[in-house]
């Protein structure tokens, strides 16, 4: 066989390989799942617990990638600008989808750059303090903050994060002033409270509850109205003496706008299958997180419209900024 014929045959085989790969149904290669916060926080914990069963449902591995920074906007922007082919997906909270766009017009993405797949979890925020603060209750916290306005430093997973907004609303309802110290992830914020560099945190349950159980932090309440079976030893806000305060946050799955409907549906069905796994529900429950899934991508989109109104109003009334 001549070299020309060999070259022609090799080119033909390569072309056939490409065409065959393209003709294979989605998905036919690993899928990237981007997380906008550092390892060790709630978003990372949820992503890593969901990734294996999600990959099993899709028949391809899910590769979790942490892209922390800018209140989760770095990860969101990267997904928004990715090819709409179902191979780059985002796990996001209200921070990425509603809060950050309300805080800044300079973002490299807008909420319309995403298609929602499904909500997957919901949970309250945990209020926890350094054990040496002398704070044992919400009433103690409010009293101490009023004695020294701005003197208490609270740590969160970043500007515009759900814990930041939860603390801002708490300060508004309790009529107190505290100083916000943002970090690039929940685990870093928690470490600052343990070290005594900050005095308290409004943190996500996966970040905070293990440290409370280990005695390194003192939990004083959760941000839901009533006690939760996921954290039965912590008072709800009604019992804690601040019945007008309550807030919860969620995580959901998103893909870039323009993703084909058939891929959206396949991701939705795989997400439903993953979240129904008993081991996933049990693992999330251990860390104070509820499984909460949407009935369809359309229902999740409808939910987001109303949810955005709450977060945007909070940003404005609590005078939250990224500065």
N, C-alpha and C positions, 0 to 999 in steps of 0.2 A: 504493500500500500504506500502510495506516495505521501510526502510530507503535507502536501496540499489537502489530500483526502483525509489524512489524520487530523489536521487542523479543523477541517469542515466537520468531521464526526464529533470531535471534542466540543466544538461550538454548539452543535446540534444537541448533544447530551446536556450541556450546561443550560441551554435555553429550555429544554424539556423539564429539567429539574426545577428551574425557576417557575415555569408555568404550572407544574404540578403542585409546588408549594403554595402558589397563589390560589390555586383552585381548591385547596384543602379548606374545610370549614373552620371558622373561628372557634377557638384559638388554636394555633399550631406552633406557638413558641411561648416562652415565659412572659409573664405579665408583671409590670412594675407597679407597686403600690407605694405612693409617696406620702410621707408623714411630715407635717410642718413643724414638728417639735423634736427636741433631743430625745435620745433613748432614755427609758425609765419613767416617762410621764404617762398620763392616761391615754393619749392618742396612740403612742407607741405600744402600750399594753394591749389596747383593743385591736390594733392592726395585727400584732403578732399572734394573738389568739384566733383571729379570724382568717389569717392568711393560709394556714394549712388546710382547713376544711373548704375554704373557697377554692383553693387550687385543686383539691380533690374533685369538687363539683364541676370544675371547668376542664379538668384533665390536663392542666399545665401548672407548673410551679408559680407561686406568687412571690416575687422578690420585694421585700420591704426595704425602702430607702428613706432614711431620715434626712430631711432638708430643713433644719431649724433656722429661725431668724425672721425678723420683721413681723412678729406676731403671726407666723405661719404663712405670710404672704409669698415668701420665696418659693415654697412648694406649690402653692396655688398657681402662681404665675407660670411655673415650669409646666404644670399639667395643662393650663389654659392654652399654652403655645405648642403643645405636643400634637402629633398627628392624631386625628380623630378615628383611630382604628381599633380602640379597645385594649391596646397594649400598655397604656399609661393611665392609671386611675388614681384618684385622690381620696383619702379619708380626711374629712373636714368637719369642723365644729362651726357654730355661728360666727366665730372669729373670722374665718376665711371668707365666708359667703355673705354675711350681712354687716358685721362690725367694721372690718378693715375698709371696705368700700365707703362706709359712712364716715370714717375718720379721715380718709385721704383721697383726694382726686388725682394723686400722682401715681397710683398703683399701675402696674403693667397689665392689669386684667380687670374685668368687670364681672358681676355675677352672671350676666348673660353669656359669658364665655364657657359656661358649664351646662351640662345636662345632668339633672339629679337621677340617681338610680334608686336608692332607698335609704331611709334612716335605719340605723342598726342598733343604737344604744341610747339610753338616757340616764342621767344621774344627777343628784344634788352636788353642791360644793360642800366641803368639810372645812369648818373653822377650827384651826388648831394653833396652839401657842407653845412657845418654849416653856418648859416646866419651871424655870426660874423667874418667870414674870410676875408670879403672884396672882395670875388671872385664872379663875376656876370656872367662870360662867360668862354668858353673854352680858349679864348685868355688870359683872366685874369689868369686862372689856369696855363697855360704854362709859362706866364711871371713870376708869383710868384715862380713856381718851379725852373726856371732858375736863379732867384735871390738868391735862397738858396737851392742848390742841396741836396736832401735827407731830407730837413726840413719839407716837407709836409708828414703827415702820412695818408695813406688811409686804410680804414677798409673793409674787405670782409668776406664772409661766410666760408673762410678756404683756406689753401694751395691747389693749384690745382683746385679750384673751377672755374666755368665759369667767375664770376666777377674778380677773381684774374688774370686769363689769359687775360681778356679784359683790365684790367689796365696795365698789362705787355706789351701788344701790343700797347696801347696808349702811354706809356712811350717810347717805341721803335720808333714809328712813329713821335712823337713830339720831340724826342731827349731830354728828361728830365729824372731826377732821383727823385723818391719818395720812401718812406719807407712803406713797406707792414706790416699791423697789422692784422693777421688772427684771426677769431673767429670760434666758433662751429656752427654758423648758421647766416642767414641774419639778423634776428631781433636783435641779440646781437650786430652785427656790426653797425646797424643803431643807436642803443641806444648809442653807443660810440661816434658817430658823433654828435648826439643831445646833449650829455653831454659836448662836446668839448674836449674829451680825444683824439679823432682823428679829422682831419679837413675835410675829404671828404670820399665818398664811391663810388665804382662802384657796384651798387646793382641791384638786380632783381626787376622788376616793382611792384610785390605784396608787397615787403618789403618797397620800397621807396616812391611810389606815394602817399599813404595815408598820409605820414609824410610831403610831399611837399604840399599837399592840405590843411593840418592843419597849415602850416606855420612854422613847426619845422625844416624843411630842405629847402634849396633852390636848385631847380633843374636847371641845366645849359644846359643839352643836353642828347640825347639818342645816343646809339652806332650804330644805323643804318645810312645808307648814307643819307636818306631823313627823313623828319618828318613823324610821324606815326599817323593815325587817333585815335589810342589807347592812345596817349599822345600828343594831338595837340598843346599844349602850349610849348613844348620843341623842340628846334632846332635839326635837324639832323646834321650829321658831315660835309656835304658839306656847309650848311648854317653857321655852327659854325666856319668855316675856317680851317678845317682839313679834306679835301676831300679824302685823301689817307687812312683814318682810317674807318673801319666798321667791326662789329662783332655781331653775334647773337648766341643764344644758344637754346637748345631744351630739352624737357623731353620725355622719352619713357618708355614703359613697357617691362620687361624682366622676364624670368623664368629660373630655372636651366637647364643646358644641360642634355639631356636624357629624357626630358618631352615628353610624347607621342604626335604624330602629331595631333590626334583628340582633345586633350586638348588644344594644341596650337591654333588650328583653332577655337575652341569654345571661348577661351579667346580673340582672335582677333575679332571675330564677336561681342562679348559683348562690347569690347572696342569701336568698330565702332558705335554701338548703343548708348553707353553712350555719346560719344563726339558729336553726332548729336543732342542731347537734347538742345533746345533753351536756357533753363535756365543755362546750363553748359557754353555754348558759351558766354552768357551775363555776367555771374559771372566772367569768366576769362577776358573778354574784359574790365570790370570795373577796373581790376588790371593790364592792359597793356599787356595781354597775348593773343596770337592768338591760336585758335584751328588749328592744323596741323597734319593730320593723314596720315599714309602710306597706299598705295593701297593693300598691302599684307605683311605678315611677310618676304617673300623673298625680296620684294622691300626695306623694312626697313634694312634688312641685307646688301643689296647692297649699300644703302646709307651710312651705317656705315663704310664700307670699305674706301670710299672716304673721309668721314668726319674725320676719324681717321688720315689721312694724314695731314689735316690742323692743328689739335690740336697738334700732335706730332711734326710737324715742328715748331709750335709756341713755344712749350716747349723748344726746342733746341735753336732757334734763339734768344728768349728772355731770355735765361739762367735762366729759372724758376727751382727752386729746392724746396724740402720739408724741408730743413734744416733751 
